[in-house]
Amino acid sequence: MMSRVKQGIVAGFIATVAVSILEAVNLLFAKVFDPFPEVVARMFGLGGNLAAGWAIHFVIGSLIMGPLFAVIYARLPTNTPETKGILFAVAAWVAMMLIITMMGDPRTFSGSAGFGTFGWMLITHMIFGGVMGNVFARLLAREKRAAGFIHGAPAH
């Protein structure tokens, strides 16, 4: 059986992949908003280094956000796994915005997108949270089913 933290890592990784697909489409085709990996790289003082931004993006989504979500999942005040994930991700977005605006580089959002980038990042965070909540709940359900078969035969 997988621990809650490992389930959070898996859920965070899958959610990061889902959002990364959206970011890749924005980066390669739309070019409407500043790409999140570029914003992350700038937050960490790495200029516009996309490779570093992608790496940090995956580390944060998989190894920080996922396990943290798994630890506080049961205490989140909503009823569905997806809304728990969305609430968690929006809170993370708010924290990130506060860090960027208070302590970050004021040029972080100096690109042509401006305010639209804030909105884009909120939307992608909400998608991240919904996917992470859904995957995490599926992993929990799979574990419960497996535990039922281990501890006794299912009733017919």
C-alpha positions, 0 to 999 in steps of 0.5 A: 500500500502506498503512503499518503505522502506518496499518493500526494506525490503521484497526484501532484506529478500528474496534475503538474503534467496536465498543467504543463501541457496547457503551458506548452500550448501557451508557450508554443502556439498561443503566446498570449500569457507569460509562461509559468516556467519563465515566471518561476525562473524569474521568481528564483532569480534565474532570468527567463531560463525556461529549463530551470523554470520547468524543473522547479515547476515539476519539483514544486508541483510534485514534491511540495504541493502534492505531499502537502495536499495529501497531509491536509486533505482531510481537513480541507472544508469542502465536500468533493476531492476536486473542490478540495484541490481547487481550494488548496491550489487557489490558496497556493496561488494567493501565497505565491502572488503575495511572495511575488508582489511583496518580496519578488522581483518587481519585473516578474510581470513586466512582459506584454501579458501583464494582468492576464498572466495573473488570471492565467496562473489562477486558472492553471492553478485551479486546473492543477488543484482539480486534477490533483484532487481527483487523482488523489481521491482515486488513489485513496479509493483504490487503496480502500478496495485493495484493503477490503480484499486483503482483510476479507472477501467481498460480500456477494 
